[in-house]
């Protein structure tokens, strides 16, 4: 699923930079989003509805982009 993020801090590296690098790794690994999704149980029917709604939203966004491209005047 995802790996455990970790960093090595150099002796002369400021701690703020190390924390910034660690946060980026955690974000890239998807740890926070995974925790939020596991926070509470989600019924399969609700999960299915949310998944369909997200797919519908992506489709509408794609269609909107295509229409914008078609309506351009060059």
PDB file of N, CA, C and O in Angstrom:
ATOM      1  N   UNK A   1       0.833  -1.183   0.000  1.00  0.00           N
ATOM      2  CA  UNK A   1       0.000   0.000   0.000  1.00  0.00           C
ATOM      3  C   UNK A   1       0.874   1.241   0.000  1.00  0.00           C
ATOM      4  O   UNK A   1       0.970   1.915  -1.026  1.00  0.00           O
ATOM      5  N   UNK A   2       1.513   1.564   1.112  1.00  0.00           N
ATOM      6  CA  UNK A   2       2.442   2.669   1.120  1.00  0.00           C
ATOM      7  C   UNK A   2       3.593   2.340   2.052  1.00  0.00           C
ATOM      8  O   UNK A   2       3.461   1.527   2.967  1.00  0.00           O
ATOM      9  N   UNK A   3       4.718   2.983   1.805  1.00  0.00           N
ATOM     10  CA  UNK A   3       5.901   2.732   2.610  1.00  0.00           C
ATOM     11  C   UNK A   3       5.928   3.704   3.782  1.00  0.00           C
ATOM     12  O   UNK A   3       5.243   4.727   3.769  1.00  0.00           O
ATOM     13  N   UNK A   4       6.710   3.382   4.777  1.00  0.00           N
ATOM     14  CA  UNK A   4       6.827   4.246   5.945  1.00  0.00           C
ATOM     15  C   UNK A   4       7.816   5.367   5.640  1.00  0.00           C
ATOM     16  O   UNK A   4       8.995   5.095   5.413  1.00  0.00           O
ATOM     17  N   UNK A   5       7.364   6.618   5.628  1.00  0.00           N
ATOM     18  CA  UNK A   5       8.262   7.711   5.306  1.00  0.00           C
ATOM     19  C   UNK A   5       9.291   7.945   6.414  1.00  0.00           C
ATOM     20  O   UNK A   5       9.000   7.777   7.598  1.00  0.00           O
ATOM     21  N   UNK A   6      10.474   8.329   6.010  1.00  0.00           N
ATOM     22  CA  UNK A   6      11.526   8.651   6.960  1.00  0.00           C
ATOM     23  C   UNK A   6      12.613   9.443   6.264  1.00  0.00           C
ATOM     24  O   UNK A   6      12.783   9.340   5.049  1.00  0.00           O
ATOM     25  N   UNK A   7      13.340  10.222   7.019  1.00  0.00           N
ATOM     26  CA  UNK A   7      14.409  11.032   6.447  1.00  0.00           C
ATOM     27  C   UNK A   7      15.659  10.898   7.301  1.00  0.00           C
ATOM     28  O   UNK A   7      15.596  10.506   8.466  1.00  0.00           O
ATOM     29  N   UNK A   8      16.785  11.227   6.706  1.00  0.00           N
ATOM     30  CA  UNK A   8      18.047  11.302   7.442  1.00  0.00           C
ATOM     31  C   UNK A   8      18.413  12.785   7.540  1.00  0.00           C
ATOM     32  O   UNK A   8      18.423  13.508   6.544  1.00  0.00           O
ATOM     33  N   UNK A   9      18.708  13.206   8.742  1.00  0.00           N
ATOM     34  CA  UNK A   9      19.033  14.610   8.976  1.00  0.00           C
ATOM     35  C   UNK A   9      20.538  14.747   9.086  1.00  0.00           C
ATOM     36  O   UNK A   9      21.182  14.076   9.892  1.00  0.00           O
ATOM     37  N   UNK A  10      21.091  15.629   8.259  1.00  0.00           N
ATOM     38  CA  UNK A  10      22.524  15.901   8.309  1.00  0.00           C
ATOM     39  C   UNK A  10      22.838  16.709   9.572  1.00  0.00           C
ATOM     40  O   UNK A  10      21.961  17.368  10.131  1.00  0.00           O
ATOM     41  N   UNK A  11      24.074  16.651  10.003  1.00  0.00           N
ATOM     42  CA  UNK A  11      24.472  17.327  11.237  1.00  0.00           C
ATOM     43  C   UNK A  11      24.313  18.844  11.138  1.00  0.00           C
ATOM     44  O   UNK A  11      23.958  19.502  12.115  1.00  0.00           O
ATOM     45  N   UNK A  12      24.576  19.387   9.960  1.00  0.00           N
ATOM     46  CA  UNK A  12      24.505  20.843   9.804  1.00  0.00           C
ATOM     47  C   UNK A  12      23.183  21.327   9.207  1.00  0.00           C
ATOM     48  O   UNK A  12      23.053  22.507   8.883  1.00  0.00           O
ATOM     49  N   UNK A  13      22.200  20.434   9.057  1.00  0.00           N
ATOM     50  CA  UNK A  13      20.916  20.795   8.453  1.00  0.00           C
ATOM     51  C   UNK A  13      19.970  21.373   9.501  1.00  0.00           C
ATOM     52  O   UNK A  13      19.820  20.801  10.581  1.00  0.00           O
ATOM     53  N   UNK A  14      19.333  22.496   9.196  1.00  0.00           N
ATOM     54  CA  UNK A  14      18.350  23.058  10.140  1.00  0.00           C
ATOM     55  C   UNK A  14      17.150  22.116  10.294  1.00  0.00           C
ATOM     56  O   UNK A  14      16.726  21.463   9.340  1.00  0.00           O
ATOM     57  N   UNK A  15      16.625  22.065  11.500  1.00  0.00           N
ATOM     58  CA  UNK A  15      15.515  21.146  11.796  1.00  0.00           C
ATOM     59  C   UNK A  15      14.268  21.520  10.997  1.00  0.00           C
ATOM     60  O   UNK A  15      13.475  20.644  10.652  1.00  0.00           O
ATOM     61  N   UNK A  16      14.083  22.813  10.698  1.00  0.00           N
ATOM     62  CA  UNK A  16      12.904  23.248   9.934  1.00  0.00           C
ATOM     63  C   UNK A  16      12.904  22.632   8.535  1.00  0.00           C
ATOM     64  O   UNK A  16      11.863  22.210   8.030  1.00  0.00           O
ATOM     65  N   UNK A  17      14.090  22.588   7.914  1.00  0.00           N
ATOM     66  CA  UNK A  17      14.186  21.980   6.583  1.00  0.00           C
ATOM     67  C   UNK A  17      13.901  20.482   6.646  1.00  0.00           C
ATOM     68  O   UNK A  17      13.243  19.931   5.762  1.00  0.00           O
ATOM     69  N   UNK A  18      14.394  19.830   7.686  1.00  0.00           N
ATOM     70  CA  UNK A  18      14.166  18.397   7.833  1.00  0.00           C
ATOM     71  C   UNK A  18      12.682  18.108   8.025  1.00  0.00           C
ATOM     72  O   UNK A  18      12.154  17.153   7.455  1.00  0.00           O
ATOM     73  N   UNK A  19      12.010  18.927   8.824  1.00  0.00           N
ATOM     74  CA  UNK A  19      10.564  18.747   9.049  1.00  0.00           C
ATOM     75  C   UNK A  19       9.807  18.959   7.748  1.00  0.00           C
ATOM     76  O   UNK A  19       8.860  18.231   7.451  1.00  0.00           O
ATOM     77  N   UNK A  20      10.222  19.958   6.968  1.00  0.00           N
ATOM     78  CA  UNK A  20       9.567  20.237   5.686  1.00  0.00           C
ATOM     79  C   UNK A  20       9.701  19.043   4.736  1.00  0.00           C
ATOM     80  O   UNK A  20       8.737  18.648   4.081  1.00  0.00           O
ATOM     81  N   UNK A  21      10.923  18.469   4.670  1.00  0.00           N
ATOM     82  CA  UNK A  21      11.132  17.298   3.816  1.00  0.00           C
ATOM     83  C   UNK A  21      10.296  16.117   4.288  1.00  0.00           C
ATOM     84  O   UNK A  21       9.736  15.380   3.476  1.00  0.00           O
ATOM     85  N   UNK A  22      10.212  15.938   5.614  1.00  0.00           N
ATOM     86  CA  UNK A  22       9.422  14.835   6.162  1.00  0.00           C
ATOM     87  C   UNK A  22       7.944  14.994   5.830  1.00  0.00           C
ATOM     88  O   UNK A  22       7.286  14.028   5.444  1.00  0.00           O
ATOM     89  N   UNK A  23       7.424  16.199   5.976  1.00  0.00           N
ATOM     90  CA  UNK A  23       6.010  16.449   5.654  1.00  0.00           C
ATOM     91  C   UNK A  23       5.704  16.142   4.200  1.00  0.00           C
ATOM     92  O   UNK A  23       4.659  15.574   3.883  1.00  0.00           O
ATOM     93  N   UNK A  24       6.630  16.525   3.305  1.00  0.00           N
ATOM     94  CA  UNK A  24       6.433  16.242   1.883  1.00  0.00           C
ATOM     95  C   UNK A  24       6.391  14.738   1.626  1.00  0.00           C
ATOM     96  O   UNK A  24       5.569  14.257   0.846  1.00  0.00           O
ATOM     97  N   UNK A  25       7.277  14.003   2.284  1.00  0.00           N
ATOM     98  CA  UNK A  25       7.292  12.547   2.113  1.00  0.00           C
ATOM     99  C   UNK A  25       6.001  11.923   2.631  1.00  0.00           C
ATOM    100  O   UNK A  25       5.443  11.025   2.002  1.00  0.00           O
ATOM    101  N   UNK A  26       5.528  12.404   3.784  1.00  0.00           N
ATOM    102  CA  UNK A  26       4.288  11.882   4.354  1.00  0.00           C
ATOM    103  C   UNK A  26       3.128  12.158   3.403  1.00  0.00           C
ATOM    104  O   UNK A  26       2.275  11.297   3.189  1.00  0.00           O
ATOM    105  N   UNK A  27       3.100  13.355   2.838  1.00  0.00           N
ATOM    106  CA  UNK A  27       2.028  13.723   1.902  1.00  0.00           C
ATOM    107  C   UNK A  27       2.085  12.858   0.648  1.00  0.00           C
ATOM    108  O   UNK A  27       1.056  12.372   0.178  1.00  0.00           O
ATOM    109  N   UNK A  28       3.293  12.664   0.103  1.00  0.00           N
ATOM    110  CA  UNK A  28       3.453  11.843  -1.099  1.00  0.00           C
ATOM    111  C   UNK A  28       3.061  10.394  -0.848  1.00  0.00           C
ATOM    112  O   UNK A  28       2.504   9.739  -1.728  1.00  0.00           O
ATOM    113  N   UNK A  29       3.348   9.896   0.339  1.00  0.00           N
ATOM    114  CA  UNK A  29       3.039   8.504   0.665  1.00  0.00           C
ATOM    115  C   UNK A  29       1.547   8.300   0.897  1.00  0.00           C
ATOM    116  O   UNK A  29       1.068   7.167   0.855  1.00  0.00           O
ATOM    117  N   UNK A  30       0.810   9.374   1.140  1.00  0.00           N
ATOM    118  CA  UNK A  30      -0.631   9.269   1.338  1.00  0.00           C
ATOM    119  C   UNK A  30      -1.021   8.819   2.729  1.00  0.00           C
ATOM    120  O   UNK A  30      -2.101   8.258   2.915  1.00  0.00           O
ATOM    121  N   UNK A  31      -0.170   9.052   3.702  1.00  0.00           N
ATOM    122  CA  UNK A  31      -0.436   8.602   5.075  1.00  0.00           C
ATOM    123  C   UNK A  31      -1.638   9.332   5.662  1.00  0.00           C
ATOM    124  O   UNK A  31      -2.511   8.704   6.261  1.00  0.00           O
ATOM    125  N   UNK A  32      -1.694  10.648   5.497  1.00  0.00           N
ATOM    126  CA  UNK A  32      -2.760  11.437   6.095  1.00  0.00           C
ATOM    127  C   UNK A  32      -4.106  11.081   5.475  1.00  0.00           C
ATOM    128  O   UNK A  32      -5.091  10.906   6.193  1.00  0.00           O
ATOM    129  N   UNK A  33      -4.158  10.973   4.154  1.00  0.00           N
ATOM    130  CA  UNK A  33      -5.430  10.638   3.507  1.00  0.00           C
ATOM    131  C   UNK A  33      -5.883   9.235   3.891  1.00  0.00           C
ATOM    132  O   UNK A  33      -7.079   8.987   4.040  1.00  0.00           O
ATOM    133  N   UNK A  34      -4.933   8.317   4.052  1.00  0.00           N
ATOM    134  CA  UNK A  34      -5.263   6.958   4.485  1.00  0.00           C
ATOM    135  C   UNK A  34      -5.846   6.969   5.898  1.00  0.00           C
ATOM    136  O   UNK A  34      -6.815   6.265   6.179  1.00  0.00           O
ATOM    137  N   UNK A  35      -5.259   7.759   6.771  1.00  0.00           N
ATOM    138  CA  UNK A  35      -5.763   7.864   8.153  1.00  0.00           C
ATOM    139  C   UNK A  35      -7.176   8.438   8.172  1.00  0.00           C
ATOM    140  O   UNK A  35      -8.043   7.959   8.903  1.00  0.00           O
ATOM    141  N   UNK A  36      -7.392   9.458   7.369  1.00  0.00           N
ATOM    142  CA  UNK A  36      -8.722  10.081   7.342  1.00  0.00           C
ATOM    143  C   UNK A  36      -9.772   9.099   6.818  1.00  0.00           C
ATOM    144  O   UNK A  36     -10.905   9.074   7.298  1.00  0.00           O
ATOM    145  N   UNK A  37      -9.384   8.298   5.835  1.00  0.00           N
ATOM    146  CA  UNK A  37     -10.358   7.355   5.277  1.00  0.00           C
ATOM    147  C   UNK A  37     -10.672   6.238   6.268  1.00  0.00           C
ATOM    148  O   UNK A  37     -11.766   5.675   6.231  1.00  0.00           O
ATOM    149  N   UNK A  38      -9.734   5.910   7.151  1.00  0.00           N
ATOM    150  CA  UNK A  38      -9.948   4.846   8.133  1.00  0.00           C
ATOM    151  C   UNK A  38     -10.492   5.359   9.460  1.00  0.00           C
ATOM    152  O   UNK A  38     -10.721   4.572  10.379  1.00  0.00           O
ATOM    153  N   UNK A  39     -10.700   6.659   9.569  1.00  0.00           N
ATOM    154  CA  UNK A  39     -11.155   7.252  10.825  1.00  0.00           C
ATOM    155  C   UNK A  39     -12.480   6.656  11.295  1.00  0.00           C
ATOM    156  O   UNK A  39     -12.652   6.371  12.480  1.00  0.00           O
ATOM    157  N   UNK A  40     -13.398   6.473  10.378  1.00  0.00           N
ATOM    158  CA  UNK A  40     -14.712   5.948  10.733  1.00  0.00           C
ATOM    159  C   UNK A  40     -15.133   4.933   9.675  1.00  0.00           C
ATOM    160  O   UNK A  40     -14.719   5.017   8.519  1.00  0.00           O
ATOM    161  N   UNK A  41     -15.949   3.988  10.078  1.00  0.00           N
ATOM    162  CA  UNK A  41     -16.426   2.961   9.152  1.00  0.00           C
ATOM    163  C   UNK A  41     -17.362   3.590   8.140  1.00  0.00           C
ATOM    164  O   UNK A  41     -18.213   4.412   8.479  1.00  0.00           O
ATOM    165  N   UNK A  42     -17.189   3.190   6.898  1.00  0.00           N
ATOM    166  CA  UNK A  42     -18.047   3.672   5.823  1.00  0.00           C
ATOM    167  C   UNK A  42     -18.772   2.479   5.219  1.00  0.00           C
ATOM    168  O   UNK A  42     -18.148   1.526   4.751  1.00  0.00           O
ATOM    169  N   UNK A  43     -20.084   2.548   5.236  1.00  0.00           N
ATOM    170  CA  UNK A  43     -20.853   1.441   4.680  1.00  0.00           C
ATOM    171  C   UNK A  43     -20.546   1.270   3.201  1.00  0.00           C
ATOM    172  O   UNK A  43     -20.307   2.257   2.504  1.00  0.00           O
ATOM    173  N   UNK A  44     -20.547   0.030   2.707  1.00  0.00           N
ATOM    174  CA  UNK A  44     -20.239  -0.207   1.298  1.00  0.00           C
ATOM    175  C   UNK A  44     -21.160   0.552   0.341  1.00  0.00           C
ATOM    176  O   UNK A  44     -20.720   1.000  -0.718  1.00  0.00           O
ATOM    177  N   UNK A  45     -22.424   0.696   0.705  1.00  0.00           N
ATOM    178  CA  UNK A  45     -23.354   1.405  -0.177  1.00  0.00           C
ATOM    179  C   UNK A  45     -22.987   2.883  -0.277  1.00  0.00           C
ATOM    180  O   UNK A  45     -23.075   3.476  -1.352  1.00  0.00           O
ATOM    181  N   UNK A  46     -22.581   3.470   0.830  1.00  0.00           N
ATOM    182  CA  UNK A  46     -22.183   4.875   0.821  1.00  0.00           C
ATOM    183  C   UNK A  46     -20.872   5.035   0.066  1.00  0.00           C
ATOM    184  O   UNK A  46     -20.700   5.999  -0.681  1.00  0.00           O
ATOM    185  N   UNK A  47     -19.946   4.100   0.253  1.00  0.00           N
ATOM    186  CA  UNK A  47     -18.673   4.157  -0.460  1.00  0.00           C
ATOM    187  C   UNK A  47     -18.907   4.087  -1.963  1.00  0.00           C
ATOM    188  O   UNK A  47     -18.255   4.792  -2.733  1.00  0.00           O
ATOM    189  N   UNK A  48     -19.840   3.232  -2.377  1.00  0.00           N
ATOM    190  CA  UNK A  48     -20.158   3.094  -3.799  1.00  0.00           C
ATOM    191  C   UNK A  48     -20.748   4.390  -4.353  1.00  0.00           C
ATOM    192  O   UNK A  48     -20.397   4.815  -5.454  1.00  0.00           O
ATOM    193  N   UNK A  49     -21.650   5.022  -3.582  1.00  0.00           N
ATOM    194  CA  UNK A  49     -22.254   6.279  -4.025  1.00  0.00           C
ATOM    195  C   UNK A  49     -21.199   7.380  -4.154  1.00  0.00           C
ATOM    196  O   UNK A  49     -21.214   8.149  -5.115  1.00  0.00           O
ATOM    197  N   UNK A  50     -20.287   7.453  -3.185  1.00  0.00           N
ATOM    198  CA  UNK A  50     -19.236   8.463  -3.237  1.00  0.00           C
ATOM    199  C   UNK A  50     -18.317   8.237  -4.430  1.00  0.00           C
ATOM    200  O   UNK A  50     -17.897   9.189  -5.088  1.00  0.00           O
ATOM    201  N   UNK A  51     -18.008   6.977  -4.705  1.00  0.00           N
ATOM    202  CA  UNK A  51     -17.147   6.644  -5.831  1.00  0.00           C
ATOM    203  C   UNK A  51     -17.812   7.032  -7.154  1.00  0.00           C
ATOM    204  O   UNK A  51     -17.161   7.576  -8.045  1.00  0.00           O
ATOM    205  N   UNK A  52     -19.110   6.749  -7.276  1.00  0.00           N
ATOM    206  CA  UNK A  52     -19.839   7.120  -8.488  1.00  0.00           C
ATOM    207  C   UNK A  52     -19.922   8.633  -8.639  1.00  0.00           C
ATOM    208  O   UNK A  52     -19.804   9.152  -9.749  1.00  0.00           O
ATOM    209  N   UNK A  53     -20.123   9.345  -7.533  1.00  0.00           N
ATOM    210  CA  UNK A  53     -20.194  10.800  -7.585  1.00  0.00           C
ATOM    211  C   UNK A  53     -18.859  11.394  -8.017  1.00  0.00           C
ATOM    212  O   UNK A  53     -18.824  12.356  -8.783  1.00  0.00           O
ATOM    213  N   UNK A  54     -17.765  10.825  -7.529  1.00  0.00           N
ATOM    214  CA  UNK A  54     -16.437  11.310  -7.925  1.00  0.00           C
ATOM    215  C   UNK A  54     -16.200  11.060  -9.412  1.00  0.00           C
ATOM    216  O   UNK A  54     -15.632  11.907 -10.102  1.00  0.00           O
ATOM    217  N   UNK A  55     -16.634   9.900  -9.907  1.00  0.00           N
ATOM    218  CA  UNK A  55     -16.481   9.590 -11.328  1.00  0.00           C
ATOM    219  C   UNK A  55     -17.304  10.555 -12.177  1.00  0.00           C
ATOM    220  O   UNK A  55     -16.852  11.013 -13.226  1.00  0.00           O
ATOM    221  N   UNK A  56     -18.508  10.857 -11.716  1.00  0.00           N
ATOM    222  CA  UNK A  56     -19.377  11.798 -12.432  1.00  0.00           C
ATOM    223  C   UNK A  56     -18.730  13.184 -12.466  1.00  0.00           C
ATOM    224  O   UNK A  56     -18.751  13.862 -13.492  1.00  0.00           O
ATOM    225  N   UNK A  57     -18.164  13.590 -11.348  1.00  0.00           N
ATOM    226  CA  UNK A  57     -17.511  14.895 -11.266  1.00  0.00           C
ATOM    227  C   UNK A  57     -16.315  14.972 -12.217  1.00  0.00           C
ATOM    228  O   UNK A  57     -16.120  15.986 -12.888  1.00  0.00           O
ATOM    229  N   UNK A  58     -15.517  13.907 -12.276  1.00  0.00           N
ATOM    230  CA  UNK A  58     -14.376  13.869 -13.202  1.00  0.00           C
ATOM    231  C   UNK A  58     -14.841  13.962 -14.650  1.00  0.00           C
ATOM    232  O   UNK A  58     -14.243  14.670 -15.460  1.00  0.00           O
ATOM    233  N   UNK A  59     -15.921  13.236 -14.968  1.00  0.00           N
ATOM    234  CA  UNK A  59     -16.455  13.259 -16.326  1.00  0.00           C
ATOM    235  C   UNK A  59     -16.925  14.656 -16.710  1.00  0.00           C
ATOM    236  O   UNK A  59     -16.626  15.136 -17.803  1.00  0.00           O
ATOM    237  N   UNK A  60     -17.658  15.309 -15.814  1.00  0.00           N
ATOM    238  CA  UNK A  60     -18.161  16.651 -16.103  1.00  0.00           C
ATOM    239  C   UNK A  60     -17.004  17.635 -16.289  1.00  0.00           C
ATOM    240  O   UNK A  60     -17.064  18.521 -17.141  1.00  0.00           O
ATOM    241  N   UNK A  61     -15.963  17.471 -15.492  1.00  0.00           N
ATOM    242  CA  UNK A  61     -14.798  18.336 -15.615  1.00  0.00           C
ATOM    243  C   UNK A  61     -14.130  18.133 -16.972  1.00  0.00           C
ATOM    244  O   UNK A  61     -13.733  19.094 -17.631  1.00  0.00           O
ATOM    245  N   UNK A  62     -14.011  16.869 -17.379  1.00  0.00           N
ATOM    246  CA  UNK A  62     -13.410  16.556 -18.677  1.00  0.00           C
ATOM    247  C   UNK A  62     -14.249  17.137 -19.810  1.00  0.00           C
ATOM    248  O   UNK A  62     -13.711  17.714 -20.755  1.00  0.00           O
ATOM    249  N   UNK A  63     -15.567  16.984 -19.715  1.00  0.00           N
ATOM    250  CA  UNK A  63     -16.453  17.525 -20.752  1.00  0.00           C
ATOM    251  C   UNK A  63     -16.365  19.042 -20.818  1.00  0.00           C
ATOM    252  O   UNK A  63     -16.383  19.625 -21.902  1.00  0.00           O
ATOM    253  N   UNK A  64     -16.271  19.681 -19.651  1.00  0.00           N
ATOM    254  CA  UNK A  64     -16.164  21.129 -19.610  1.00  0.00           C
ATOM    255  C   UNK A  64     -14.886  21.597 -20.313  1.00  0.00           C
ATOM    256  O   UNK A  64     -14.891  22.597 -21.031  1.00  0.00           O
ATOM    257  N   UNK A  65     -13.795  20.862 -20.097  1.00  0.00           N
ATOM    258  CA  UNK A  65     -12.533  21.212 -20.753  1.00  0.00           C
ATOM    259  C   UNK A  65     -12.640  21.049 -22.264  1.00  0.00           C
ATOM    260  O   UNK A  65     -12.149  21.893 -23.013  1.00  0.00           O
ATOM    261  N   UNK A  66     -13.280  19.966 -22.719  1.00  0.00           N
ATOM    262  CA  UNK A  66     -13.431  19.725 -24.161  1.00  0.00           C
ATOM    263  C   UNK A  66     -14.275  20.826 -24.787  1.00  0.00           C
ATOM    264  O   UNK A  66     -13.946  21.326 -25.862  1.00  0.00           O
ATOM    265  N   UNK A  67     -15.364  21.207 -24.121  1.00  0.00           N
ATOM    266  CA  UNK A  67     -16.217  22.269 -24.654  1.00  0.00           C
ATOM    267  C   UNK A  67     -15.479  23.593 -24.731  1.00  0.00           C
ATOM    268  O   UNK A  67     -15.647  24.350 -25.687  1.00  0.00           O
ATOM    269  N   UNK A  68     -14.658  23.875 -23.721  1.00  0.00           N
ATOM    270  CA  UNK A  68     -13.879  25.112 -23.734  1.00  0.00           C
ATOM    271  C   UNK A  68     -12.911  25.111 -24.922  1.00  0.00           C
ATOM    272  O   UNK A  68     -12.717  26.131 -25.584  1.00  0.00           O
ATOM    273  N   UNK A  69     -12.313  23.954 -25.173  1.00  0.00           N
ATOM    274  CA  UNK A  69     -11.365  23.829 -26.286  1.00  0.00           C
ATOM    275  C   UNK A  69     -12.079  24.030 -27.627  1.00  0.00           C
ATOM    276  O   UNK A  69     -11.540  24.658 -28.539  1.00  0.00           O
ATOM    277  N   UNK A  70     -13.298  23.487 -27.735  1.00  0.00           N
ATOM    278  CA  UNK A  70     -14.038  23.606 -28.994  1.00  0.00           C
ATOM    279  C   UNK A  70     -14.509  25.018 -29.261  1.00  0.00           C
ATOM    280  O   UNK A  70     -14.627  25.420 -30.419  1.00  0.00           O
ATOM    281  N   UNK A  71     -14.781  25.779 -28.219  1.00  0.00           N
ATOM    282  CA  UNK A  71     -15.336  27.127 -28.375  1.00  0.00           C
ATOM    283  C   UNK A  71     -14.267  28.207 -28.520  1.00  0.00           C
ATOM    284  O   UNK A  71     -14.602  29.388 -28.612  1.00  0.00           O
ATOM    285  N   UNK A  72     -13.023  27.839 -28.542  1.00  0.00           N
ATOM    286  CA  UNK A  72     -11.965  28.843 -28.688  1.00  0.00           C
ATOM    287  C   UNK A  72     -11.971  29.443 -30.081  1.00  0.00           C
ATOM    288  O   UNK A  72     -12.215  28.750 -31.069  1.00  0.00           O
ATOM    289  N   UNK A  73     -11.701  30.731 -30.148  1.00  0.00           N
ATOM    290  CA  UNK A  73     -11.578  31.431 -31.426  1.00  0.00           C
ATOM    291  C   UNK A  73     -10.117  31.780 -31.631  1.00  0.00           C
ATOM    292  O   UNK A  73      -9.517  32.475 -30.811  1.00  0.00           O
ATOM    293  N   UNK A  74      -9.544  31.299 -32.725  1.00  0.00           N
ATOM    294  CA  UNK A  74      -8.133  31.592 -33.003  1.00  0.00           C
ATOM    295  C   UNK A  74      -8.011  32.532 -34.150  1.00  0.00           C
ATOM    296  O   UNK A  74      -6.900  32.897 -34.533  1.00  0.00           O
TER     297      UNK A  74
END
